[in-house]
């Protein structure tokens, strides 16, 4: 291929990607047209085309069924692209929100261990947690819970459970409930008896403890005075719903 032909093809691809992305991002376009645009972007298969394909996750259409169907279709196209989709997905995760489908595709392509590593690295890379970044961090913590059996993730969730943001704390503690851990029990108890912690978070923690049927052990007496009216602690130190 001559140099002229190379740049001519590159320019043609860029024009095609721009047009296909415009169709894909039009919420009032017909579903089949958006799906066709997504398929054509996958056929182009360049990093720029894959980045454009990922943008379908940025918005919702009014018909929830069609919206989920289209996003699943894009998810399947990304899986079909294999390793070529990994870097564009990572770039999306590092800068955008609406991360459920991209992370789901990444997991299918890269496997659990690599995906957990990518997500941990992304969380570690935050330099600030304001505005959009706060939303992204919440979503990353929400999604990384699925990898809590990985000790690296479990340890990171323990650290995140100390965060000032209660939404992050809530997600982190939920992820930590995969195995009984005296350190996690102690952490949950500290939240329950802290007067600065919201009642909403305390209620969620109580429900998680009730579902897990973990014993509070020596902490039971400490928690007893702050147990909400719809819960009780039995003789074995287990939180029960009334």
N, C-alpha and C positions, 0 to 999 in steps of 0.2 A: 504494500500500500504506500502510495506517495505521500509526502508531507501535506500536500494540498488536500488529498483525499481524506487523510486523517483528521485535519481540522474541519473539513467540510462535514464529515460524519459527526464529529463532536458538536458542531453547531446545530446540526439537524436533531441530534439527540436532545440537546438543551431546549430547543423549541418544542419538541414533542413532549418532553417532561413538563414544561410550563403549561402547555395546553391540557395535558392529562391531569395534572394537579388541580388546575382550575375546575375541571369537571368533577373530580373527586371531592373537592372542598365545597361544592355547591349543594347546600342542604335541600334546596327545592328541586333539584334534579331527580329524575327517575332512578329508583334503586338499581335497575339493570344497567343504566348508563354509568353510575358510579362504580358498580362492580366491574364493568368492562374496562373502565379507566384504570382500576386497580390491577386488573389482569395484564393490561398493556404496560403498565409501569414495571410489573414483575418481569415481563418479557424483556424490557430494556435492561434491567438487572444491574445498572451501575449504582455506585453508592448514592449519587444524586437522585436517581429514580427511586431507590429504596427509602431514602429520606423523605421523598414526596409521598410515597405509599404510607409511611408511618403517620403522616399528618391526618389520616382518616380517623385516628383515635382522639383527635383534639376536639371534636364536636359531636353532639347528639342530634338526631332527627326526631320529630314528634312521634313517629310510629316506633315504639320501643322494640317490637319484634323485629322489624326490618333493620333497626339500628344495630341490635345484637347480631343479627345474621350477617350484616355487612362487615362488622368488626371481626367476627369469627372467620369470614372469608379472607380478609386481609391477614389475619393471624395464620391461616393455612398457607397463604401465598408466601409469607415470610419463612415459614418452616420449609417450604419447597425450595427456597433460595439457599438454605443451609448456611454454611460459614460466611458466605458473602453478606448475609444480613446482620451478622454479629456486631460489627463496628457501627453501622448506622443505628442499630437498636441501642447500643451503649451511648452513642451521642445524643439520642432522643432522651434516654433516661437521665442523662446528666443535665438536661436543660428544660425538659417539659414536665407537665403533669399528665394525669390520665394514664397511669403506668401499668394497670392490670394486664391488658392484652399484650403489650410489648414484652413484659417480664414473662408472661406465660409462653410466648413464642421463644424467647431466649432460653428458657428452661428446656423446652423440647429440643432445641438445636444444640445447646452447649452442655446440657446435663446439670444436675443439682450442684455438684461441687464447684464447677466453674461459675455458674450463675450466682451462687452464694458469695464467691470471691468478688465478682463484679459488683454486687450490691453492697458488700461491706466496704469495698474501695470507694464506691460512690458516696456512701454515708460519711466515710472518713474525710472525703474531699470537700465537705461543706466548709466554707469560710464565713458564712453568715446564715442565719435561719429566720430571715424576715420575709414578709410578703409571699411571693410565689415559692421561694425556697422552703418556707415553713410548710406549705402545702405538699411540696415534693417530698420533704423529709417524712411527713406523716404517712404519705402513700408508700414510701420505701419501707418504713417500719411495718406498716400494715402487710406488705407483701413478703418481707423477709421472715415473718413468723412461720411461713411454710417450711423454712429450712432450719428450724430451731433444734433439730436433732444433731445438727453440725455444731460441735463444741464452740467453734469460733463465733457462730451466730448467737448461740446461747449466752456466751460471755458478753457479747455486744448488747444483747437485750437487757442483761443485768445492769449494764452501765446506763442504758437508755431509760431504764425504770427510775433513775434518779433525776431525770430531766425536769425542768421547771414547767414544761408544757404538759398539762394533764392528758391531752389527747395522745401524746407520745407515750406517757407513762401507762395509760390504759392499754394501748396496743402491746407495749413491751411486756407487761405483766401477763396479759393473755397468752403471749407467745411462750412465756416461761412455764406455763402450767402443764407442759407436756410430760414433766416428770417431777415427782415429789422431791423437794430440795429444801432443807432446813433454812438455807440462806434466803430463799424466795419467801418462805413462810414469814421469816423475821422482817423482810422488806415489806410484805403485805401488811403485817401488824403495825409497822411504823406509820404507814399511810393511814390505817384505820384509826389510830389514836392521835394523829396529828390534827389539831384544831384548825390549821390553815388549809387542810385538804377539803375539797368540796364534797358535799354529801353525795353528789352524783357519782364521783369516782369511788367513794367508799361503798356505795350500793353495788357498783359493778364488781369491786373486789370481793364483797360478800357473796355475790352470786357465783363468781368464779371459784371461790373456796367451797361453796355448797356443791357445785357440780363436780369438783375434783374429789370431794370427800376426804381431803387431807385432815389430819389431826393437827390442831394448833399446839398441842403438847403443853408445855409450861406457859405458853403465851395466852392460853384460854382465859385465865383470870384477868389478864391485862385488857383483853378485848371485850369481855363481858359487859362493862358499863356503857360501851358505845354501840352495842349490837342494835340494829334497826328493829322496829317492832315486828316485822314480818319474818325475822330469823331468830334462831336460838342456837345455843351451843350445847351439844349433848354431853353425857358423862365421859365420853372418850375424847372430848375436845374437838369434835367434828361440827362444822357449821351446817345447820339444817334449816330448810324452809319450814315455816309453820303451816 
